[in-house]
Amino acid sequence: MAPQPDDYTGRPLYAYDLPPQLLGSITLKPNVEAAVPAPSLDSDRPSSPSTKSTDSATTDASLVGSQSCSLCGQTFTNVLDQRGHLKSDLHHYNLKQKLRGKTPVSETEFEKLVEDLDESLSGSDSDDDEEEEDDANDTTLTALLKRQAKIADKNAAANDEDGETKVQRPVKTPLLWFSSPLLPKNHFFGMYRALFTNEQQKNADFAEELRKKQLDPVAIPHPAKDGTLAPIAYKGPHIFMCMIGGGHFAAMVVSLAPRQSKHNAPMNREATVLAHKTFHRYTTRRKQGGSQSANDSAKGAAHSAGSTLRRYNEQALVEDVRELLRDWKALLDTSELLFVRATGITNRKTLYGPYDNQVLRHTDPRIRGFPFNTRRPTQKELMRCFIELTRLKVREIDPASDTKPEKTPVPSIPAAPKKPKLTEEEQNALLHTTQLQAFIRRSKLPALLSYLTSNKLSADFEFQPPESHHHSPRLLHLAASQNSAPLVQGLLTRGGASPLLQNADGKTSFELTGDRATRDAFRVARAELGEAKWDWEAARVPAAMSKAEADQRSRREQEEADAREAERRRAEEERLKTEGPKIPEPRRQGGRGQVLGSAAAPPPKTAQQLREEEARGMTPEMRLRLDRERRARAAEERLKRLQGK
């Protein structure tokens, strides 16, 4: 009896161990590749209602909510994932596209753009050496925008000379889709193109190449006490995966052969990890981003203790990674594919050199980038990527629609009910809301006023959607609730914001303030604008106050606080002279001799603990110098004691 379709849509399918009946029935879905003008994607051209795809319009309409991004067409399961997306290069790139009047790109298209950028920056046959040196100090997003700008200039010059646009070229999609009569109607299997070697991709019959990839199950004994596997585990095909970035490095060699348990039980889908290693070094500048070497190249070498430590760690990380690659050289040479994520010139040089006894070379045809977004380099993340790469995807594709299939994990999740389509004005309002709130939270008054002027927006702009901003629905409300006195005064006196507008709770912006400085900003604005400008009583703003009076009161209060602190310190010094330091007696409970809480004096620190505290935060060179000084002092003390005898 033929298996039911649910057997294949409801369980994971390993690409290297597919059921024989399914394997013999699959065929490559036609129209896998789409043609677009070379050398840029549709996202680089100005958008218009006629050029926008049905997929992007549908996505924007169905992906609006508290845990979604209508601009990038993505939904998230929790708030942390949404916050991480708002800080990603994909979101910032689409914001640039929207402001320039161009179509935002999908996650897959952005990964393709970044992949092309990495290839152009790491290739040795590029004619733009000076530009590549500049890109070494830029972020991935900045380098991508510079590259696109230069390509656009070249295209414009070529079109002016030739009088015609360039021919179209096919763009290879990351996923290959296969059809099978054993699947429900309009359902297809998806497999990443990157799993095929260059020789296999030259063959148009991907279904036949997939059949050749099937591997026999291997019964692998339990690891030895030292963690090593049996020799049989290393004889089969395997792949190498590594990620490096931000001082983090993770690498793993994984066997492709499926496991088989005893007594012919179903095969275990867990991967057989032949080798794995992770490194972490403190190389990035806290709260500022970027590596120390990039900062030195842009602003000159810093001379702080932290910068010295970061430079040392950068070099140590390079040595650790290269030594690991040399140790794994035998496994890397026999790997079927090499999946590498290394963004930035520094990280690529760490892996690809050149250096003595180099193992990886960027010209190796086995090297692949990860065809999807990845997170911080860890062993757990590498295992997630391996599962994502080697499991088939199932997707229902409407043949009447011209939308491009996207990857969906098995089993396929029913689509959420579509929300009403947003108009162009509503989409722009959401974009303005995000930008304006960012300016206020970062206290960027000049940028805020410039944005309002350039986009012809009122200072009383209402945030969208209104139901999500009932507490602070407008700029002045948000600035007041953030206790930002400069923004409040600037919006009132320079922006023309109205203090009379109320939120959903019936409170004016003045009633949302939380400190005196912000309340004084309203009173100073009342004095500068005059009584006739607004009904200040209705806005609940107290009597006017000049700027000089507000500054004078602030100085007076600060002086009074300083005087009180000085008096307290003087009294404490007098008490210490007469009474000495207070040592609280330990409290005991119920006669059991148990010391409670902070009343118990901490145990004295040992000499080893004192030495560790003294050396904390020092570089290895500084610690060596300190040790030499300690030994010299100890020798001097011994000589003094001997002479005293």
BAMI-584979 format. One line per field, with one value per residue (C-alpha): x, y, z negated; chain. Coordinates in pm, 1 decimal, m for minus. Layout:
<pts>
px = X/... $
py = Y/... $
pz = Z/... $
c = A/... $
</pts>
This chain:
<pts>
px = 0.0/133.2/217.8/m16.2/93.0/85.0/372.9/603.3/461.3/448.8/798.7/1156.0/1328.4/1707.5/1843.1/2100.4/1857.3/1522.9/1264.8/1313.7/952.4/976.7/1322.0/1210.9/912.9/1062.5/1129.2/1271.4/1004.7/1036.3/1094.3/1331.9/1543.6/1413.4/1572.1/1644.0/1845.0/2219.8/2408.9/2162.3/1839.5/1495.7/1554.0/1804.7/1551.6/1291.0/963.1/624.0/280.2/323.9/668.8/598.4/554.2/240.8/444.0/576.0/233.8/73.9/350.0/320.4/m51.8/m34.2/266.4/169.3/148.0/333.7/567.2/621.4/803.5/585.6/883.0/1087.5/788.8/877.1/697.0/855.7/762.3/876.9/978.5/1350.6/1365.4/1183.3/1428.1/1720.4/1574.0/1532.5/1910.5/2002.3/2161.8/1859.2/1620.3/1856.2/1911.2/1536.1/1494.6/1749.0/1563.6/1230.6/1368.3/1520.6/1190.3/1304.5/1155.0/1265.6/1431.4/1354.7/1588.7/1700.4/1775.2/1974.2/2181.2/2256.6/2367.8/2595.8/2733.5/2820.6/2980.0/3197.4/3313.7/3403.0/3595.3/3790.7/3867.8/4216.1/4122.0/3927.0/4039.5/3909.2/4192.1/4163.0/3792.1/3842.9/4087.4/3823.9/3561.5/3780.6/3691.5/3318.4/3034.6/2880.5/2586.2/2806.5/3025.7/2717.6/2570.4/2903.3/2930.7/2576.2/2636.4/2945.4/2764.6/2480.3/2729.5/2893.4/2555.6/2452.1/2775.9/2740.5/2380.4/2477.8/2746.5/2559.2/2209.7/2058.8/2033.3/2225.3/2081.5/1911.4/2083.1/1935.4/1961.6/2009.6/1764.9/1899.1/1635.6/1564.2/1205.6/1102.1/756.9/627.0/292.7/314.6/270.9/m62.1/m162.7/51.0/303.9/677.3/1000.3/1275.1/1648.5/1935.4/2136.4/2453.3/2452.0/2544.7/2905.2/2999.5/3027.8/2683.9/2530.5/2656.6/2428.8/2074.3/1924.3/1924.0/1680.8/1932.4/2213.2/1998.7/1952.8/2329.7/2371.1/2190.5/2410.4/2383.3/2323.6/2625.1/2618.6/2865.7/2980.2/2970.8/3262.5/3565.4/3640.1/3849.5/3561.6/3708.1/3486.8/3553.3/3760.5/3452.9/3297.6/3578.3/3567.4/3238.5/3162.8/3157.6/3136.3/3315.5/3126.4/3269.4/3167.6/3382.5/3283.5/3294.2/3568.5/3365.7/3473.8/3298.5/3390.8/3260.0/3316.1/2997.9/2951.8/2678.4/2611.3/2292.3/2314.1/2150.3/2053.1/2049.0/1797.1/1720.2/1530.9/1457.7/1767.9/1872.4/1861.0/2113.5/2432.6/2765.9/3006.9/3361.6/3528.5/3418.5/3580.3/3481.8/3692.8/3603.3/3829.0/3746.8/3814.2/3514.6/3474.6/3192.0/2885.7/3065.2/3093.9/3366.9/3698.9/4000.7/4199.3/3922.2/3912.5/4293.5/4282.3/4010.9/4118.2/4474.5/4604.2/4457.6/4678.5/4432.8/4460.4/4145.2/4274.2/4602.4/4412.1/4188.0/4489.3/4650.5/4327.4/4283.7/4626.8/4566.9/4238.8/4411.5/4677.1/4420.5/4205.8/4496.2/4645.3/4308.1/4279.6/4627.5/4528.6/4214.7/4386.7/4326.2/3953.1/3927.7/4109.5/3861.1/3547.5/3287.1/3186.2/3312.2/3046.3/3207.3/3068.3/3336.3/3220.1/3479.2/3832.5/3993.2/3792.2/3852.1/4226.0/4220.9/4088.3/4225.1/4556.4/4794.1/5014.5/5262.5/5115.3/4783.4/4492.2/4188.7/4202.0/3925.8/3958.8/3857.7/3546.6/3406.5/3356.2/2996.1/2824.7/2526.9/2218.8/2019.5/2065.4/2287.6/2339.5/2642.3/2902.4/2842.0/2833.2/2457.5/2418.3/2631.8/2411.9/2101.0/2251.6/2338.0/1979.1/1847.9/2078.3/2014.0/1636.1/1393.9/1139.1/773.6/581.5/244.1/277.9/m20.9/36.9/m180.4/42.6/372.8/521.9/856.0/858.3/1027.7/1173.0/937.0/1037.3/878.2/596.5/441.9/258.3/m86.8/m77.1/m210.0/m526.1/m446.0/m489.3/m632.1/m392.4/m223.1/m230.5/83.5/1.7/m34.1/295.1/471.5/314.4/453.4/796.6/780.5/672.5/978.0/1219.4/1072.4/1061.0/1425.8/1523.4/1340.9/1481.1/1833.7/1770.6/1857.9/1679.8/1847.4/1795.1/1432.3/1352.3/1532.8/1335.1/1005.6/1100.3/1227.9/922.8/676.9/544.0/377.7/530.0/194.2/237.4/38.7/222.7/81.5/m97.8/m276.0/m385.3/m19.1/70.1/m215.6/18.8/246.3/63.1/269.1/620.3/572.6/409.5/698.0/964.6/794.5/759.9/1130.5/1217.8/1405.7/1400.8/1594.2/1356.2/1050.5/1171.1/1282.7/950.2/755.5/964.5/1116.5/885.5/551.6/413.6/86.4/85.0/m297.9/m325.4/m413.6/m343.8/m600.1/m603.4/m689.6/m344.5/m153.3/214.6/306.5/133.2/361.3/682.8/877.4/1139.5/1168.1/1399.3/1139.9/859.2/1073.3/1120.8/741.9/742.0/1036.8/861.6/550.9/760.7/929.9/615.1/386.7/45.9/m139.6/24.6/m159.1/m415.6/m149.7/m402.9/m583.2/m245.2/m193.3/137.0/220.8/319.5/584.7/950.6/1241.7/1545.7/1763.5/1530.7/1530.6/1909.5/1944.5/1718.4/1906.1/2236.4/2091.0/1959.7/2292.8/2480.5/2247.6/2299.1/2677.3/2665.3/2464.3/2708.9/3005.8/2843.0/2776.1/3136.8/3267.8/3049.4/3164.8/3530.0/3479.5/3311.1/3592.3/3851.1/3675.2/3501.9/3683.6/3513.6/3194.5/3219.5/2872.0/2833.5/2717.5/2361.5/2296.6/1975.7/1820.9/2149.4/2270.4/2566.7/2453.7/2566.1/2291.8/2304.9/2547.8/2626.2/2882.8/3228.3/3356.8/3646.6/3990.4/4124.3/4416.9/4741.7/4652.5/4317.4/4487.9/4738.7/4457.2/4264.9/4575.7/4639.6/4277.2/4231.4/4603.1/4751.3/4987.8/5286.5/5177.0/5128.0/5479.9/5622.6/5426.9/5554.2/5913.8/5865.1/5719.2/6010.6/6260.5/6093.4/6092.9/6466.1/6541.7/6351.7/6548.0/6878.6/6778.3/6689.5/7022.4/7217.4/7028.9/7145.7 $
py = 0.0/340.6/565.1/848.4/1204.0/1291.1/1048.4/1290.3/1627.0/1551.7/1416.2/1533.0/1404.1/1379.1/1469.8/1187.2/914.7/951.3/670.3/471.5/512.2/889.5/910.3/736.6/966.3/1316.0/1542.2/1893.7/2163.0/2377.6/2753.5/2728.8/3022.1/3369.1/3623.4/3975.6/4256.6/4235.0/4328.4/4441.5/4300.7/4458.5/4607.9/4853.8/5016.7/5277.7/5119.9/5190.0/5030.3/4842.8/4700.2/4573.0/4198.8/4032.9/3857.5/4177.2/4340.9/4038.2/4012.4/4379.2/4336.3/4023.9/4105.4/4402.8/4372.6/4401.2/4109.9/4163.5/4385.8/4497.0/4661.1/4339.5/4103.6/3895.3/3776.4/3677.4/3440.3/3671.0/4029.7/3949.0/3816.3/4127.9/4358.2/4167.4/4207.0/4584.5/4604.7/4381.9/4492.1/4362.3/4601.2/4899.0/4823.6/4813.1/5145.1/5295.0/5142.2/5283.8/5633.9/5629.0/5521.2/5167.2/4828.6/4651.5/4313.4/3980.3/3795.2/3561.5/3847.7/4031.9/3720.8/3698.2/4062.8/4009.9/3689.9/3872.2/4148.7/3900.9/3742.8/4079.5/4190.3/3864.8/3804.8/3890.7/3983.6/4297.8/4628.5/4831.0/4780.5/5127.7/5089.0/4749.0/4901.6/5156.6/4884.0/4710.2/4981.8/4980.4/4763.2/4507.6/4739.5/5039.9/4834.6/4697.3/5044.6/5172.9/4878.0/4928.9/5299.3/5229.2/4962.0/5206.0/5468.0/5215.9/5107.1/5466.2/5534.0/5215.6/5296.4/5647.4/5509.4/5214.6/5363.1/5037.7/4836.9/4520.7/4177.2/3975.7/3696.7/3417.1/3441.6/3115.1/3074.5/2923.3/2648.5/2384.1/2258.8/1902.1/1766.9/1418.5/1240.0/1117.3/1472.4/1655.1/1874.7/2187.8/2074.5/2060.8/1955.1/2215.7/2146.7/2394.3/2427.9/2472.1/2099.2/2016.5/2045.4/2260.2/1951.0/1829.9/2171.4/2159.7/1860.7/1983.5/1664.3/1758.7/1477.3/1219.2/1388.6/1375.8/1001.2/959.6/1139.7/868.4/697.3/364.3/380.6/322.0/163.2/372.1/242.7/462.3/706.5/603.7/747.8/1025.1/1120.6/982.5/789.9/457.8/472.6/375.5/715.1/898.7/691.8/821.9/1157.1/1462.6/1842.3/2125.3/2421.1/2728.5/3081.0/3369.9/3720.9/3958.8/3763.8/3439.8/3132.8/2798.7/2507.9/2157.8/1856.6/1649.5/1309.1/1287.3/915.3/843.8/643.3/306.7/162.9/m202.3/m464.3/m279.8/m10.1/318.8/522.4/795.1/1140.9/1294.9/1408.8/1239.1/1517.7/1411.0/1721.4/2051.0/2354.4/2703.9/3006.6/3342.1/3640.8/3992.4/4184.9/4416.7/4755.2/4742.6/4959.0/5100.2/4803.3/4721.9/4551.7/4724.9/4692.0/4865.3/5148.5/5182.7/5204.8/5470.4/5688.5/5587.2/5353.4/5402.2/5361.6/5245.0/4917.3/4788.9/4860.4/4682.9/4380.1/4375.2/4390.0/4100.9/3899.3/3963.9/3820.0/3531.0/3446.7/3442.3/3204.2/2978.1/2950.1/2883.2/2624.5/2447.2/2443.9/2290.8/2022.3/1944.7/1957.6/1588.1/1624.6/1946.2/1798.4/1508.9/1717.7/1716.5/2081.3/2370.8/2604.5/2926.4/3251.0/3519.0/3875.8/4151.1/4174.8/4082.7/3763.0/3655.4/3710.2/3499.2/3203.7/3259.5/3426.3/3430.6/3275.6/2988.3/2635.7/2781.5/2533.4/2719.5/2916.3/3140.9/2988.8/2641.5/2541.0/2354.1/2672.1/2780.1/3054.6/2977.0/3046.7/3180.2/3412.6/3291.3/3399.2/3423.0/3152.9/2867.4/2490.0/2498.2/2741.9/2523.2/2222.8/2428.4/2527.0/2165.2/2060.1/2351.1/2257.0/1883.4/1865.8/1891.9/2171.6/2129.1/2417.6/2459.4/2674.8/2818.0/2758.0/3056.9/3289.3/3423.6/3444.3/3287.7/2994.1/3049.3/2800.1/2662.3/2404.8/2061.6/2019.2/2311.7/2555.6/2676.3/3033.8/3295.9/3478.7/3770.3/4117.3/4406.4/4549.8/4870.4/5174.4/5359.3/5635.3/5386.0/5220.2/5557.4/5649.9/5330.6/5413.3/5772.4/5644.2/5419.8/5693.2/5969.1/5751.5/5657.8/6026.2/6101.9/5807.1/5906.1/6281.0/6386.4/6724.0/6863.5/6536.5/6523.0/6875.2/6813.9/6493.0/6674.5/6949.4/6723.4/6495.5/6785.7/6642.1/6830.1/6837.7/6698.1/6385.1/6094.1/5763.2/5463.5/5241.7/5456.9/5160.1/5073.0/5423.6/5518.1/5648.3/5860.8/5914.5/6214.1/6354.0/6591.3/6320.0/6079.4/6344.9/6444.6/6084.1/6030.5/6335.3/6495.1/6867.4/6982.1/6793.7/6934.2/7292.4/7241.7/7088.6/7371.2/7672.6/7557.0/7280.2/7439.1/7135.0/7187.1/7125.9/7101.6/6754.7/6470.4/6097.3/5819.8/5870.1/6238.6/6361.9/6642.0/6611.2/6822.5/6571.1/6292.8/6460.0/6296.5/6550.9/6922.8/7000.5/6881.9/7070.2/7384.7/7338.4/7378.6/7690.7/7843.5/7772.7/7948.4/8254.2/8258.5/8191.0/8422.6/8376.5/8427.5/8133.1/7854.7/7816.1/7721.3/7674.7/7409.6/7247.6/7234.6/7422.1/7636.0/8001.6/8114.3/8116.7/8276.4/8077.3/8276.0/8199.5/7827.7/7818.2/8016.2/7777.4/7476.0/7626.3/7711.7/7360.1/7212.6/7438.6/7340.8/6973.4/7021.6/7206.9/6927.4/6668.5/6870.4/6905.1/6532.4/6452.4/6701.9/6548.6/6199.5/6303.5/6454.7/6138.4/5920.6/6134.1/6084.3/5745.8/5560.9/5338.7/5162.6/4784.0/4637.8/4343.5/4023.6/3928.6/3572.8/3376.2/3168.1/3097.8/2875.7/3092.6/3165.9/3504.6/3683.4/3910.2/4196.9/4214.2/3935.7/4061.1/3906.6/3662.3/3815.0/3771.3/3543.3/3657.3/3470.4/3653.0/3987.5/3912.4/3809.0/4130.9/4337.6/4163.3/4174.2/4355.9/4356.9/4235.9/3934.2/4168.2/4380.8/4068.9/3946.9/4286.5/4278.3/3927.4/4037.5/4331.7/4103.4/3860.4/4150.0/4287.7/3941.9/3901.7/4239.5/4143.0/3818.1/4004.8/4253.1/3972.3/3796.5/4118.7/4183.0/3849.5 $
pz = 0.0/92.8/m203.9/m286.0/m203.9/m572.5/m627.0/m443.7/m545.9/m916.7/m991.7/m927.8/m616.5/m607.7/m262.8/m270.4/m383.7/m204.5/m178.1/145.7/261.6/220.9/374.3/692.0/747.7/711.8/1007.7/1022.6/1029.3/1345.6/1342.1/1048.4/1158.9/1235.8/1467.2/1348.4/1505.7/1445.1/1238.2/965.4/826.1/849.8/506.8/653.4/887.7/790.2/693.3/840.8/799.7/1125.4/1044.5/694.0/678.5/553.2/288.2/129.1/131.4/m28.3/m285.9/m386.7/m426.4/m640.0/m858.6/m1074.1/m1448.9/m1774.8/m1689.4/m1318.8/m1073.1/m784.4/m615.2/m586.8/m574.1/m881.3/m1194.5/m1526.3/m1804.7/m2084.1/m2151.4/m2184.4/m1827.4/m1705.4/m1885.1/m1738.2/m1389.4/m1434.2/m1497.3/m1201.3/m875.6/m682.9/m860.3/m830.2/m461.3/m394.3/m578.9/m338.7/m45.2/m164.4/m219.5/130.3/283.2/363.8/292.3/m31.0/19.3/m139.4/m372.2/m93.6/144.9/m121.3/m195.2/178.1/183.6/m116.9/33.2/356.3/148.7/m42.8/282.3/434.3/125.8/84.6/453.5/577.2/932.2/841.0/984.6/691.1/442.3/291.7/233.8/70.3/m175.4/m270.0/m308.5/m565.0/m812.2/m730.4/m847.7/m614.4/m547.9/m467.7/m235.5/m58.1/m2.0/133.6/369.2/500.4/551.7/760.4/963.9/1030.7/1152.8/1385.3/1524.9/1586.1/1773.9/1978.8/2070.9/2177.9/2406.2/2551.9/2550.6/2421.8/2099.2/2032.4/2099.6/1832.2/1645.7/1432.6/1055.1/872.2/584.8/261.1/258.2/521.3/529.4/614.7/687.8/608.5/664.3/304.7/176.0/148.6/437.2/490.3/224.6/297.1/129.7/88.3/62.3/43.4/362.8/154.1/66.4/426.4/538.6/836.3/1055.8/946.4/1015.3/1373.2/1426.4/1484.4/1337.6/969.1/886.2/1009.7/816.3/502.8/550.2/571.6/238.7/41.7/m218.0/m394.2/m769.9/m992.1/m1337.4/m1538.5/m1879.1/m2184.4/m2221.9/m2423.9/m2768.0/m2612.9/m2381.1/m2055.7/m1815.6/m1649.6/m1324.3/m1120.1/m1196.4/m1012.1/m692.7/m552.9/m383.4/m607.3/m589.6/m770.6/m921.6/m1091.9/m1192.7/m1314.1/m1419.4/m1714.7/m1891.7/m1872.3/m1673.6/m1638.9/m1409.7/m1362.7/m1137.1/m1093.7/m936.0/m671.6/m716.9/m917.2/m1237.0/m1283.9/m1617.5/m1719.2/m1605.7/m1281.0/m1466.8/m1287.2/m1218.5/m1458.9/m1298.9/m1536.7/m1370.0/m1435.4/m1530.2/m1443.9/m1590.4/m1737.1/m1901.2/m2012.2/m2106.1/m2255.8/m2302.1/m2419.1/m2096.2/m2046.3/m2214.6/m2467.8/m2388.9/m2083.1/m1848.0/m1602.2/m1656.0/m1806.8/m1482.0/m1285.7/m1540.2/m1525.2/m1145.3/m1152.2/m1448.2/m1531.2/m1798.3/m2144.6/m2452.4/m2718.6/m2908.9/m2740.1/m2389.5/m2467.3/m2593.5/m2285.7/m2049.2/m2232.5/m2219.0/m1846.1/m1774.5/m2016.4/m1843.0/m1503.5/m1634.9/m1803.6/m1490.5/m1256.6/m1490.1/m1507.3/m1126.9/m1103.4/m1354.1/m1151.9/m813.2/m740.9/m810.6/m607.2/m307.8/m292.2/m357.6/m83.5/m143.9/m357.8/m500.3/m625.0/m767.2/m804.2/m745.6/m745.0/m612.8/m948.4/m991.1/m630.6/m668.8/m983.3/m785.1/m435.3/m515.8/m348.0/m618.0/m652.9/m632.4/m519.1/m529.8/m387.1/m62.4/64.1/412.8/287.3/489.8/189.7/m15.4/m66.1/m260.9/m481.7/m263.0/m560.3/m855.4/m1138.6/m1498.5/m1730.2/m1659.6/m1903.9/m1876.7/m1932.4/m1643.3/m1414.8/m1495.6/m1419.9/m1084.0/m1004.2/m1070.4/m862.1/m572.6/m562.4/m629.2/m339.8/m351.2/m258.9/m109.1/54.5/366.6/547.9/921.9/1010.0/811.4/936.7/588.0/516.8/269.4/m59.8/m302.3/m568.8/m829.0/m829.5/m907.1/m725.2/m952.1/m843.3/m721.6/m962.0/m860.7/m634.7/m777.4/m579.3/m325.3/m433.8/m213.8/m111.2/m361.6/m647.2/m563.4/m555.0/m889.7/m1047.6/m909.5/m1039.2/m1381.8/m1411.0/m1305.0/m1523.5/m1835.8/m1782.1/m1764.2/m2090.5/m2285.0/m2177.2/m2249.2/m1892.0/m1875.0/m1557.6/m1369.4/m1487.1/m1368.1/m1037.6/m980.8/m1044.2/m799.2/m520.9/m538.1/m586.2/m912.4/m1197.0/m1543.2/m1660.2/m1446.5/m1595.6/m1630.7/m1444.1/m1518.0/m1780.2/m1995.5/m2060.1/m2184.3/m2417.2/m2690.4/m2467.6/m2139.3/m2016.6/m2017.2/m2312.0/m2524.6/m2464.2/m2528.1/m2855.6/m2972.9/m2893.6/m3113.6/m2825.0/m2905.9/m2592.8/m2362.6/m2539.9/m2510.8/m2147.9/m2039.7/m2205.8/m2101.0/m1768.8/m1649.6/m1742.0/m1925.6/m2112.8/m2492.2/m2490.4/m2331.1/m2564.8/m2562.3/m2596.8/m2975.8/m2940.6/m3049.3/m2884.0/m2808.3/m3116.3/m3343.3/m3215.1/m3334.5/m3615.4/m3724.8/m3797.2/m3504.3/m3252.3/m3428.9/m3426.6/m3049.4/m3005.5/m3224.8/m3036.6/m2704.3/m2839.6/m2918.4/m2575.6/m2367.5/m2564.4/m2720.6/m2394.0/m2215.2/m2402.7/m2677.5/m2932.2/m3208.9/m3002.0/m2939.8/m3323.2/m3292.4/m3602.4/m3591.9/m3345.9/m3445.3/m3267.2/m3166.3/m3405.9/m3698.4/m3615.9/m3592.5/m3914.0/m4104.2/m3966.9/m4081.4/m4422.6/m4473.5/m4366.1/m4604.9/m4889.4/m4813.4/m4803.5/m5137.2/m5300.1/m5171.8/m5298.6/m5642.3/m5657.5/m5571.0/m5829.7/m6100.7/m6004.7/m6020.6/m6369.6/m6490.0/m6354.3/m6540.0/m6874.4/m6848.0/m6571.4/m6311.7/m6412.6/m6412.0/m6448.7/m6682.6/m6510.8/m6591.9/m6698.2/m6662.8/m6939.1/m7113.2/m6830.4/m6744.6/m6388.8/m6255.5/m6060.1/m5758.0/m5713.1/m6085.4/m6039.2/m5943.0/m5617.4/m5653.6/m5589.3/m5239.0/m5180.4/m5021.7/m4702.8/m4679.3/m4732.4/m4454.7/m4217.3/m4285.6/m4221.1/m3886.1/m3769.7/m3438.3/m3353.8/m3027.7/m3034.8/m2991.8/m3288.6/m3503.2/m3421.7/m3520.2/m3846.8/m3927.7/m3870.4/m4105.9/m4374.9/m4350.2/m4368.9/m4684.2/m4844.9/m4768.5/m4924.5/m5240.7/m5270.1/m5232.7/m5504.9/m5744.6/m5676.1/m5732.1/m6055.7/m6193.4 $
c = A/A/A/A/A/A/A/A/A/A/A/A/A/A/A/A/A/A/A/A/A/A/A/A/A/A/A/A/A/A/A/A/A/A/A/A/A/A/A/A/A/A/A/A/A/A/A/A/A/A/A/A/A/A/A/A/A/A/A/A/A/A/A/A/A/A/A/A/A/A/A/A/A/A/A/A/A/A/A/A/A/A/A/A/A/A/A/A/A/A/A/A/A/A/A/A/A/A/A/A/A/A/A/A/A/A/A/A/A/A/A/A/A/A/A/A/A/A/A/A/A/A/A/A/A/A/A/A/A/A/A/A/A/A/A/A/A/A/A/A/A/A/A/A/A/A/A/A/A/A/A/A/A/A/A/A/A/A/A/A/A/A/A/A/A/A/A/A/A/A/A/A/A/A/A/A/A/A/A/A/A/A/A/A/A/A/A/A/A/A/A/A/A/A/A/A/A/A/A/A/A/A/A/A/A/A/A/A/A/A/A/A/A/A/A/A/A/A/A/A/A/A/A/A/A/A/A/A/A/A/A/A/A/A/A/A/A/A/A/A/A/A/A/A/A/A/A/A/A/A/A/A/A/A/A/A/A/A/A/A/A/A/A/A/A/A/A/A/A/A/A/A/A/A/A/A/A/A/A/A/A/A/A/A/A/A/A/A/A/A/A/A/A/A/A/A/A/A/A/A/A/A/A/A/A/A/A/A/A/A/A/A/A/A/A/A/A/A/A/A/A/A/A/A/A/A/A/A/A/A/A/A/A/A/A/A/A/A/A/A/A/A/A/A/A/A/A/A/A/A/A/A/A/A/A/A/A/A/A/A/A/A/A/A/A/A/A/A/A/A/A/A/A/A/A/A/A/A/A/A/A/A/A/A/A/A/A/A/A/A/A/A/A/A/A/A/A/A/A/A/A/A/A/A/A/A/A/A/A/A/A/A/A/A/A/A/A/A/A/A/A/A/A/A/A/A/A/A/A/A/A/A/A/A/A/A/A/A/A/A/A/A/A/A/A/A/A/A/A/A/A/A/A/A/A/A/A/A/A/A/A/A/A/A/A/A/A/A/A/A/A/A/A/A/A/A/A/A/A/A/A/A/A/A/A/A/A/A/A/A/A/A/A/A/A/A/A/A/A/A/A/A/A/A/A/A/A/A/A/A/A/A/A/A/A/A/A/A/A/A/A/A/A/A/A/A/A/A/A/A/A/A/A/A/A/A/A/A/A/A/A/A/A/A/A/A/A/A/A/A/A/A/A/A/A/A/A/A/A/A/A/A/A/A/A/A/A/A/A/A/A/A/A/A/A/A/A/A/A/A/A/A/A/A/A/A/A/A/A/A/A/A/A/A/A/A/A/A/A/A/A/A/A/A/A/A/A/A/A/A/A/A/A/A/A/A/A/A/A/A/A/A/A/A/A/A/A/A/A/A/A/A/A/A/A/A/A/A/A/A/A/A/A/A/A $
</pts>
